[in-house]
Each structure stands twice: as structure tokens, then as C-alpha cells.
Amino acid sequence: MKRIIISFLGLLTVAQLLSSCKDTFLDENPKSLYTPQTSLVDSLGFEAGMAGLMSVVREQYTYDARQGLLGTMQLGTDVCIPGSPEGVEVPYYNYNLLNSQDAAASIWWSWAYRTINNANVIIQQASIAPATVRQGYKNRITAEAKFYRAYAYNFLATLYGDVPLIDQPATGPRNDYTRTPLAEVNTFIINDLTSSIPNLSLVNNPKLASGRIHRAVAQQLLAEVYLRTGQNNLAEQQCQAIISSGLFKLITARYGVRSGQPGDYYSDMFVVGNQRRSQGNTELIWGIEQQLNIPGGTTSAQQRRMWIPGYYGISGMLVADSLGGRGIGRMRLSNWVDYRLFAANDIRNSKYNLRRRFYYNDPKSANYGKRVIATGSDTLFRITPYITKWAMYDPADEFGYGTIKDIPMMRLGETYLLLAEAQFKQGNLAGAAASINVLRTRAKADQVTAGDITLNFILDERTRELIGEEQRRLTLVRTGTLVERTTRLNGASVSGLTQKNVLLPIPQTERDLNNGALSQNPGY
């Protein structure tokens, strides 16, 4: 009997060894752990993965550990001057201090590659997802991820030039990354977008969730990439496709939650409760949504602290909803924007969009109801003209640390400006004038003719239409006008700006991690 048992155990051992070699019997597959391999296997997993990717993307303009970070996109350009800087933005108007150790350049770089890696994970897992996941769904989720990857790479290419091109998820540490030539990066971006567009839903698809990427978002980004790479006819085609789709319409009448209160239809677009397509904003193409009192629905975005002055620091002034809540005035509009950009009849210059006057609002003040007259340094960050697009007040948080508003990333107003730029660059000045006049008609501003159209005029009009929405540094770098326009229109508030500062430094920490394999941009 003993002999038989030993033989059985011996046979069992051999069978187990054979089985483990042939069928990976001992491979670990812990179903309780959340990894791409265990979670990205059905639509619920992919939706969770996309929510995570969207959360990373949202951090781009809601990062609050350095409150001044948003200022790096506005200061040191033609539109803003410093008011009460936090610190991280200082090298972006005192360019003498901009070097390879720069904190903001490192933060932006890190954000972009976190976005890219998250997108790469979704793209790879969708390509090997089980057959139980519909092919149409795989195509759509891949298209969304490719859009975000292209968006991050366009950001990098614009600000840094040549950058490492990574199209697979990171599986372990590496120290041999090198910079890929810009032309190859541009081709990669364009391929991502052109392959995505057919697989993205139209904005009017009833199954499209609010805030998700749809076809026109990718088309608008592709138009911008085409302009940056000199393919102006292709840029025009993408803009025309959005405009002619009939799915978007400029706001030309009062609407929404404050339509019965003083205001105008342009300012209505930037009121909480009006910002989304579902809330009547027919002009919105892409917005990053935030929602008060929803778990995970808000961040500590600092737009209000950047754009709205600290008026409450004046004796006799209290924090008020009508004044936009509590700001700090980390930057203020340049004198060019304040005093020379707008015509008086332009609706974008109305008191509902660009506040220029303050009145004492503390009933206990002897000056209650009188106009505040700015003196001395108060004109820098306490009493100074400011845009109202980031005005927001939460009565439960009068201190107002964050800005709980949606972030308008793309709207139809910019589509017309991109179209005008593409037409101008092809020599179609009359067409460019007509495109701009669509916006100027809406703004009740004087019409322009072909003879008025220059690249500088188009960039002026972008400021009138998009101040506080567009990331101005990206626009001026993309159009090759950062140095000239900043020097000419805002030179008194900027020092040390030269052509070398057009591109940001490659972060020294990244170069150190890669044993110097990452070359540095000239001058840093």
C-alpha cells in the first residue's frame, strides 16, 4: 500500500510540474488588485480609467500648490503685468531668472507626461481588450485617449520644441530618454487626431456624457496644430467643418440663470449655471467641468486669485458676490489691454465683462456708495480693472480658496479666430475680415475690411474675445510673436526677454535622471 501511495505522489508531482510549464499554472493573477490588466477588461473599467485620465488633464489649470502657476501663461506676454506674485511666476516676466531649475517648467513637463502615460495605458489595453468589449466602444475610448495624448504633446511641442516621444505605457524606470525631433512629434500628434476624429461622437449624440471629448474638440485642436506647422489650408478645412456642422452657435441673446438681472449675453456665458451646453451655452465646444458639493467634482483652482484684485483690502470695501468674490490680484491687465485695446462700444468692454469702477460697499463706512479712487500701489492689485470671467462667490466659503467654475477650453468664438488666421496666412484677407466681423457683429464693434487684417490685428482680436480664457503664452509662441508683441506692448513690465526665452528650459531634474541624454534648449 505504501508503495502505491508513493507512486501516486510521484506522478502527481510530475503532473504539476508539466502543467505549470505548459499552462502557466503558477502565474499570479490577483483579481483583487487594480491594475490595467485586471481593471481595463470591460466598459466599466475603461470608464473608470478615462475618469482618471480626465482628472489628470483637469489638473493642468487647477493645480494649486503653487498659486502663481497660471500666471506663467499670461505674465511676460502682452496682456498682463504682476500685481501680488506668489513666486513661481516671477521668472516669466523677469526672464533673467528663467533657468533649467525653473519650478513651473518642471511642473508643466511632469503634468504632460503623466497625461501621456495615462493615455498610453488606455490605448494599449483597448487594443488587447477581450472580445466581450464591443469594437465600436474600443475605437471610441481609444479615440478619446488619443485626443488627450495629442493635446499633451501639442502643449509640450509648443513650449519645449523637441521632446521625448513615448507611445507605450511606462513599465519600469528608464534613464535613456532622448528628445525626438519636432517634425516627428508633430506628425505623431496629427496622426493621433486624424485617426481619432472619425471614431468620436458628434456633440449632439444623446449618449455622449457631458464634458466628454467629441469630434469638434479634436477638429479644433487639429486646426491649431496645422496652423503651428504651417499647413494653413488644412487648418481652414477643420474650422469650416466645425462652423458648417450647424451644431454650434454664437451666443447673441440673454439666457440662463441671470437673464433677468443686469448683464449682457456675452457675460452670460461665464456665469455658474450657464457655462455648459446643457445649460444653454450653444457656443461651448469643450469645457472642463467642476461641480460644487459633488465628491471629486471640485478642485482648488486659482483663477479667481490670479485675475480678481484684493479690493477688500481697501477700508470700506467688503468681499461681495457682485465684485466676483475674494481675489488676490496676483496679476493685473496690462496698460495696453486696459486703455488701448477696446473701443467703448465693444460689448466685451462693458462693465459686465471688464470692471473698471469700484464703489465703497461697507454700510459702516463713511464713504458708503461713493466711488473708490485708486491711489499709489493700490492700482497694482487692489483697485485695478479686471475681467469678470472668473468671478465666483460661494457664501459657504467667503474666504474663497478655490475657483469652483467650469474651465472653458474651446468655444466657437475661437474657431472663427483660428479660421481668420488660416485665411490670412493663405492671402485671403477678405475672408479673414469676414470671419472676424462675425465676432465683431456679435460684440457690436465696428466692422473691419481686408485692409485692416494683419497677424497683429488677429492677435489683438483674440485678446478682445478670449482674454482670461486662452493661455496667451501658447498663442504667442505658436505664432512666433512673443518677443515682438511683449516688447512693443508691455515692455515696461518685462525684463530680460530675448529669443532664447521663446522655448522653456528642459527641466534639469529630467536631464539628471537621464544621465544627460536629454539635450538642453539653447541659452539655458
KEMIBA-42973 format. One line per 3 residues: number of its first residue (from 1); for each residue x, y, z of C-alpha. Coordinates in steps of 0.5 Angstrom, whole numbers, plus 500, padded with zeros to 3 digits. Each point is the difference from the previous one (the first is absolute). Layout:
<rs>
NUM) X Y Z ~ ... $
</rs>
This chain:
<rs>
1) 500 500 500 ~ 506 505 502 ~ 503 498 493 $
4) 494 502 496 ~ 499 507 504 ~ 507 502 499 $
7) 499 498 492 ~ 494 505 500 ~ 503 506 504 $
10) 506 499 495 ~ 495 500 494 ~ 496 506 503 $
13) 507 504 501 ~ 502 499 492 ~ 493 501 498 $
16) 500 507 504 ~ 507 502 497 ~ 498 498 493 $
19) 493 504 501 ~ 504 506 503 ~ 505 500 494 $
22) 494 500 495 ~ 494 504 503 ~ 504 505 504 $
25) 497 496 506 ~ 504 505 505 ~ 499 506 497 $
28) 497 505 504 ~ 493 504 498 ~ 498 503 507 $
31) 492 502 498 ~ 500 505 506 ~ 506 505 497 $
34) 498 506 496 ~ 505 499 494 ~ 499 502 493 $
37) 500 492 498 ~ 494 499 505 ~ 496 506 500 $
40) 500 502 493 ~ 497 494 497 ~ 493 503 500 $
43) 496 506 498 ~ 499 502 508 ~ 508 499 501 $
46) 501 504 494 ~ 495 506 502 ~ 504 500 507 $
49) 507 500 496 ~ 497 506 496 ~ 497 504 506 $
52) 508 499 503 ~ 503 503 494 ~ 495 506 499 $
55) 501 501 508 ~ 508 501 498 ~ 498 504 494 $
58) 496 505 505 ~ 506 501 504 ~ 503 504 494 $
61) 497 506 502 ~ 497 498 507 ~ 507 499 503 $
64) 500 504 507 ~ 507 498 504 ~ 503 506 496 $
67) 494 505 499 ~ 504 504 495 ~ 501 495 495 $
70) 494 502 496 ~ 504 507 499 ~ 505 497 496 $
73) 496 499 495 ~ 498 508 500 ~ 505 504 503 $
76) 506 501 496 ~ 496 501 494 ~ 496 506 497 $
79) 494 499 505 ~ 502 500 507 ~ 504 503 505 $
82) 502 498 507 ~ 496 502 506 ~ 501 496 506 $
85) 504 494 498 ~ 501 493 503 ~ 507 499 498 $
88) 499 494 494 ~ 498 505 495 ~ 506 505 501 $
91) 505 497 495 ~ 494 501 495 ~ 501 508 500 $
94) 507 500 503 ~ 503 496 494 ~ 507 501 503 $
97) 498 495 506 ~ 497 494 495 ~ 505 495 500 $
100) 500 492 500 ~ 498 499 507 ~ 493 504 499 $
103) 495 497 504 ~ 494 502 495 ~ 504 497 494 $
106) 500 494 504 ~ 493 499 503 ~ 497 501 492 $
109) 505 495 498 ~ 498 495 505 ~ 493 501 499 $
112) 500 499 493 ~ 504 493 500 ~ 495 498 506 $
115) 494 501 495 ~ 504 497 494 ~ 502 494 504 $
118) 492 499 503 ~ 498 501 493 ~ 505 494 497 $
121) 497 495 505 ~ 493 501 498 ~ 502 500 493 $
124) 505 494 501 ~ 494 496 504 ~ 495 502 495 $
127) 504 496 494 ~ 500 494 504 ~ 493 500 504 $
130) 496 494 500 ~ 495 499 494 ~ 495 501 505 $
133) 501 507 499 ~ 497 503 494 ~ 505 502 495 $
136) 496 507 499 ~ 501 501 507 ~ 507 498 500 $
139) 501 505 494 ~ 497 506 504 ~ 503 499 506 $
142) 507 500 496 ~ 498 506 496 ~ 499 504 507 $
145) 506 498 503 ~ 504 501 493 ~ 497 507 501 $
148) 503 501 507 ~ 506 498 498 ~ 501 504 494 $
151) 497 506 504 ~ 506 499 505 ~ 505 499 494 $
154) 498 506 497 ~ 501 504 506 ~ 507 497 501 $
157) 502 502 493 ~ 498 507 500 ~ 503 501 507 $
160) 506 496 499 ~ 502 498 493 ~ 503 493 499 $
163) 497 496 506 ~ 501 492 501 ~ 494 496 496 $
166) 497 495 504 ~ 495 496 497 ~ 500 494 505 $
169) 498 500 508 ~ 506 500 505 ~ 501 493 503 $
172) 506 502 504 ~ 506 505 501 ~ 504 503 494 $
175) 506 504 499 ~ 501 501 493 ~ 494 504 497 $
178) 502 505 495 ~ 497 505 496 ~ 496 499 494 $
181) 501 505 494 ~ 494 505 500 ~ 498 498 493 $
184) 499 492 502 ~ 496 503 506 ~ 495 504 496 $
187) 499 494 495 ~ 498 496 506 ~ 495 505 503 $
190) 497 501 493 ~ 499 492 499 ~ 497 499 507 $
193) 495 506 499 ~ 498 498 493 ~ 499 492 502 $
196) 496 503 506 ~ 495 504 496 ~ 496 495 496 $
199) 499 496 507 ~ 498 506 504 ~ 493 501 501 $
202) 496 506 498 ~ 499 505 505 ~ 492 499 499 $
205) 501 493 502 ~ 495 499 505 ~ 504 494 503 $
208) 506 505 501 ~ 501 502 507 ~ 501 507 502 $
211) 508 502 500 ~ 502 494 495 ~ 504 501 494 $
214) 496 500 494 ~ 502 501 492 ~ 500 508 500 $
217) 505 500 506 ~ 505 496 496 ~ 499 504 494 $
220) 501 507 503 ~ 507 497 503 ~ 502 497 494 $
223) 499 507 497 ~ 504 503 505 ~ 506 495 498 $
226) 499 501 493 ~ 501 508 501 ~ 506 499 504 $
229) 503 495 495 ~ 498 505 494 ~ 495 495 497 $
232) 495 506 499 ~ 495 497 495 ~ 499 494 505 $
235) 499 505 506 ~ 495 503 496 ~ 496 494 498 $
238) 500 498 507 ~ 497 506 502 ~ 495 501 495 $
241) 498 493 502 ~ 498 502 507 ~ 497 506 497 $
244) 496 497 495 ~ 497 494 504 ~ 495 504 503 $
247) 501 497 507 ~ 503 506 503 ~ 497 508 500 $
250) 503 506 503 ~ 496 503 506 ~ 496 506 498 $
253) 495 501 504 ~ 499 500 508 ~ 499 493 503 $
256) 500 496 506 ~ 500 501 508 ~ 502 507 500 $
259) 496 502 493 ~ 495 504 504 ~ 506 504 504 $
262) 504 506 497 ~ 505 497 496 ~ 501 498 492 $
265) 500 494 496 ~ 508 500 500 ~ 501 500 507 $
268) 494 494 501 ~ 505 495 497 ~ 504 501 506 $
271) 495 499 506 ~ 500 494 504 ~ 494 496 498 $
274) 500 503 492 ~ 507 497 498 ~ 498 493 498 $
277) 497 498 493 ~ 494 497 504 ~ 499 507 504 $
280) 499 504 493 ~ 507 501 498 ~ 500 498 493 $
283) 507 503 499 ~ 504 496 504 ~ 504 494 497 $
286) 504 498 505 ~ 500 501 508 ~ 503 497 506 $
289) 494 500 505 ~ 500 501 507 ~ 494 499 505 $
292) 499 502 507 ~ 498 495 505 ~ 502 494 496 $
295) 505 495 502 ~ 506 501 496 ~ 496 506 496 $
298) 505 506 502 ~ 507 502 501 ~ 504 506 503 $
301) 501 503 493 ~ 503 507 501 ~ 497 504 494 $
304) 496 505 505 ~ 506 501 504 ~ 504 502 494 $
307) 495 504 496 ~ 496 504 505 ~ 503 505 504 $
310) 500 500 508 ~ 495 506 500 ~ 498 498 507 $
313) 507 503 503 ~ 497 507 499 ~ 497 503 506 $
316) 493 500 499 ~ 500 494 495 ~ 497 493 501 $
319) 500 494 497 ~ 494 499 495 ~ 497 496 495 $
322) 499 506 496 ~ 507 501 500 ~ 502 493 498 $
325) 502 497 507 ~ 506 500 503 ~ 506 501 496 $
328) 508 502 501 ~ 502 503 494 ~ 506 496 498 $
331) 500 503 493 ~ 496 506 497 ~ 499 502 493 $
334) 505 504 496 ~ 499 507 499 ~ 499 498 492 $
337) 494 496 502 ~ 497 505 505 ~ 501 506 496 $
340) 501 499 493 ~ 497 493 497 ~ 493 501 501 $
343) 495 505 496 ~ 495 503 505 ~ 494 497 496 $
346) 503 493 500 ~ 496 495 505 ~ 506 497 502 $
349) 502 506 503 ~ 493 501 504 ~ 500 501 508 $
352) 497 493 500 ~ 507 497 497 ~ 505 505 502 $
355) 499 503 506 ~ 504 507 501 ~ 496 503 505 $
358) 499 499 508 ~ 495 503 505 ~ 501 499 507 $
361) 495 495 503 ~ 501 499 507 ~ 494 503 503 $
364) 504 502 506 ~ 505 504 496 ~ 499 508 500 $
367) 501 499 492 ~ 495 495 499 ~ 497 501 493 $
370) 506 504 498 ~ 505 498 494 ~ 506 498 502 $
373) 506 504 497 ~ 507 496 500 ~ 506 502 502 $
376) 507 498 500 ~ 502 493 500 ~ 492 498 501 $
379) 500 500 492 ~ 504 494 500 ~ 496 495 504 $
382) 494 503 504 ~ 497 505 496 ~ 501 499 492 $
385) 496 498 494 ~ 499 492 500 ~ 496 495 495 $
388) 494 497 504 ~ 500 493 496 ~ 503 498 507 $
391) 495 503 504 ~ 497 495 505 ~ 498 500 507 $
394) 498 494 505 ~ 496 503 506 ~ 502 494 504 $
397) 508 502 498 ~ 500 507 500 ~ 508 499 501 $
400) 500 497 493 ~ 506 496 500 ~ 498 497 493 $
403) 496 502 494 ~ 494 495 499 ~ 498 501 493 $
406) 501 497 493 ~ 506 501 496 ~ 498 502 493 $
409) 506 496 496 ~ 497 501 493 ~ 494 504 497 $
412) 497 502 493 ~ 503 508 501 ~ 507 497 500 $
415) 498 496 494 ~ 499 506 496 ~ 506 503 502 $
418) 504 494 498 ~ 497 500 493 ~ 501 507 499 $
421) 508 498 502 ~ 500 495 495 ~ 496 504 495 $
424) 505 506 501 ~ 506 495 499 ~ 498 498 493 $
427) 499 507 498 ~ 492 500 500 ~ 500 507 504 $
430) 492 501 498 ~ 499 493 503 ~ 503 502 506 $
433) 497 506 501 ~ 493 497 499 ~ 502 495 506 $
436) 502 505 505 ~ 494 504 498 ~ 495 494 502 $
439) 503 501 507 ~ 500 508 500 ~ 493 500 498 $
442) 498 496 506 ~ 504 505 504 ~ 497 506 497 $
445) 507 502 498 ~ 502 504 493 ~ 501 496 494 $
448) 507 499 497 ~ 502 499 493 ~ 505 496 496 $
451) 505 506 501 ~ 500 499 508 ~ 502 493 500 $
454) 507 498 503 ~ 502 495 504 ~ 501 505 506 $
457) 492 502 499 ~ 498 493 500 ~ 504 499 507 $
460) 497 507 502 ~ 493 497 499 ~ 502 493 503 $
463) 501 505 507 ~ 494 503 499 ~ 496 494 499 $
466) 504 495 504 ~ 503 504 506 ~ 501 495 506 $
469) 498 494 496 ~ 505 499 495 ~ 507 498 503 $
472) 504 506 497 ~ 507 498 500 ~ 498 494 496 $
475) 497 504 495 ~ 505 505 499 ~ 506 494 500 $
478) 496 497 495 ~ 499 506 495 ~ 507 502 501 $
481) 498 507 503 ~ 502 499 508 ~ 506 504 500 $
484) 498 506 495 ~ 493 501 503 ~ 502 499 507 $
487) 506 505 499 ~ 495 505 496 ~ 494 500 504 $
490) 502 498 507 ~ 508 501 500 ~ 500 504 507 $
493) 498 495 504 ~ 504 494 497 ~ 508 500 500 $
496) 505 495 497 ~ 495 498 495 ~ 504 497 494 $
499) 499 495 494 ~ 503 494 504 ~ 494 501 505 $
502) 495 498 495 ~ 501 493 502 ~ 500 498 507 $
505) 506 496 503 ~ 500 493 500 ~ 500 498 508 $
508) 507 499 503 ~ 497 494 504 ~ 498 497 494 $
511) 506 500 497 ~ 504 498 506 ~ 495 494 500 $
514) 502 498 493 ~ 508 501 501 ~ 500 506 496 $
517) 497 496 494 ~ 494 506 499 ~ 504 506 497 $
520) 498 507 502 ~ 497 505 497 ~ 505 506 497 $
523) 501 505 505 ~ 499 496 507 $
</rs>
